[in-house]
Amino acid sequence: MNPQCTHCDERIDPEEWHPVATRRDEEGTAEIYDFCCEDCRSAWLDGNGDD
């Protein structure tokens, strides 16, 4: 888990639920992106495509 939000760099509490997005890189490896809230996940997806 990344300890900071992918979109805004806010700290994420690892003990709390938080939204994520996934995508595969060119080699097919799954990448997981962590977010502090659903608004940040939505904003990131708007600029980076759906997961």
VOVEX-666947 format. One record per residue (C-alpha): residue number from 1; residue in three letters; y, x, z. Coordinates in Angstrom, 1 decimal, m for minus. Example, Ala and Ser with C-alpha at 12.3 -4.5 7.8 and 13.67 -1.06 7.14 Angstrom:
NODE,resi,resn,py,px,pz
NODE,1,ALA,m4.5,12.3,7.8
NODE,2,SER,m1.1,13.7,7.1
END
This chain:
NODE,resi,resn,py,px,pz
NODE,1,MET,0.0,0.0,0.0
NODE,2,ASN,3.5,1.2,m0.8
NODE,3,PRO,5.6,1.0,2.3
NODE,4,GLN,8.7,0.1,0.3
NODE,5,CYS,9.5,m2.8,m2.0
NODE,6,THR,9.1,m1.9,m5.7
NODE,7,HIS,12.2,m3.8,m6.6
NODE,8,CYS,14.8,m3.2,m3.8
NODE,9,ASP,13.3,m0.4,m1.7
NODE,10,GLU,13.3,m2.5,1.5
NODE,11,ARG,10.7,m1.5,4.0
NODE,12,ILE,7.5,m3.6,4.0
NODE,13,ASP,5.7,m4.3,7.3
NODE,14,PRO,2.0,m3.4,6.5
NODE,15,GLU,0.9,m6.0,9.2
NODE,16,GLU,2.7,m8.9,7.4
NODE,17,TRP,1.7,m10.7,4.2
NODE,18,HIS,3.8,m9.7,1.2
NODE,19,PRO,3.6,m10.6,m2.5
NODE,20,VAL,2.2,m8.1,m5.1
NODE,21,ALA,1.9,m7.8,m8.8
NODE,22,THR,m0.7,m5.9,m10.8
NODE,23,ARG,m1.0,m4.4,m14.2
NODE,24,ARG,m3.2,m1.9,m16.0
NODE,25,ASP,m2.0,1.4,m17.3
NODE,26,GLU,m2.9,2.9,m20.6
NODE,27,GLU,m6.3,4.1,m19.3
NODE,28,GLY,m7.2,0.7,m17.8
NODE,29,THR,m6.6,1.7,m14.2
NODE,30,ALA,m5.1,m1.2,m12.1
NODE,31,GLU,m1.7,m0.5,m10.6
NODE,32,ILE,m0.5,m2.6,m7.6
NODE,33,TYR,3.2,m3.2,m7.0
NODE,34,ASP,4.3,m4.4,m3.5
NODE,35,PHE,7.3,m6.5,m2.8
NODE,36,CYS,9.2,m7.5,0.4
NODE,37,CYS,9.6,m11.1,m0.8
NODE,38,GLU,8.9,m13.5,m3.6
NODE,39,ASP,12.4,m13.2,m4.9
NODE,40,CYS,12.0,m9.5,m5.5
NODE,41,ARG,8.6,m10.0,m7.1
NODE,42,SER,10.1,m12.6,m9.5
NODE,43,ALA,13.1,m10.4,m10.3
NODE,44,TRP,10.8,m7.4,m11.1
NODE,45,LEU,8.5,m9.6,m13.2
NODE,46,ASP,11.6,m10.9,m15.2
NODE,47,GLY,12.4,m7.3,m16.2
NODE,48,ASN,8.9,m5.9,m16.5
NODE,49,GLY,6.7,m8.8,m17.9
NODE,50,ASP,4.1,m11.0,m16.2
NODE,51,ASP,1.3,m9.7,m14.2
END
